[in-house]
Amino acid sequence: MACENCNCSNMYNENIFMPKEAVIVRAEMATATEKHFTLKWADDSPNYFEPGQFVEASLFGYGEIPIGFASSPTRTKTFDLIIRVVGRVSGALHKLDKGDTMLLRGPLGKGFPMDKLRGQNILVVAGGIGLCPTRSLIQYIMDRREEFKQFNLFYGARSADEQLFLDDLANWRKSDDVNYHETVDRTSENWRGNVGVITTLFQKTPISQDTRVIICGPPIMYKFVLIELDKLGIPHENVYVDLERRMKCGIGKCGHCQINDKYVCTDGPVFQYSQIEKLEEAF
Ligand code: FES
């Protein structure tokens, strides 16, 4: 059953225009530009979003910005948002700290197609802050590991200083539940791992042709990852791309996210690649 307001897959979203209060239970800088907020709903309601969905985060007097959930709904008591400081609204949100309140509208949009991913081999390819929305899927798979087959995860960052979720990375490196590979574009004194663009990670491990692939990262990354997937013979209908960077209002009203007949905010932000591959503007 879809939401009546915007036809997203969220059946609980009774009023998408009404922000709801969330209390910050933890706030710390994750990198020089990203702040990691852990929140809980002020009315103590449990989490009711799907991996890949997003909220519009706001402060009175400043406006609002779309932010993807960076944690899984399988973690029921709190949820994570990572906010990169890029402008007035994100700058104001960055000033918030533990105990402060954030206003959130949502959850919004269509997330990852869990019904199509369950029971399959999975590859997640995340570049830069693309790890934030995909972390909601990664945590989901790790929490319900028996529901999925082989799980490969590729993560690329510009440098070690820009890597996010350092505790997660440490766990994934030693976990038997995920075949994790990482790379940085630029090496540094203490970096001992792979150096190079994210497509170099395809040489590290075999990826079977029946794998379901999820891609989220900077625009340039999609093109080169999709070339690698074509070389592997992975059908385009088994590839999902998260395009949430294009959104503004989040509810199909402003047209900011429109790509031909698609609205990223309500038809996505997660799309089956075969449905949008002809839309040149999408990447
Ligand atoms: S973000 Fe406004 S129409 Fe999609």
Residues whose N, C-alpha, C, O or C-beta is under 5 A from the ligand:
A	BS01	FES	M247 K248 C249 G250 I251 G252 K253 C254 G255 H256 C257 Y263 C265
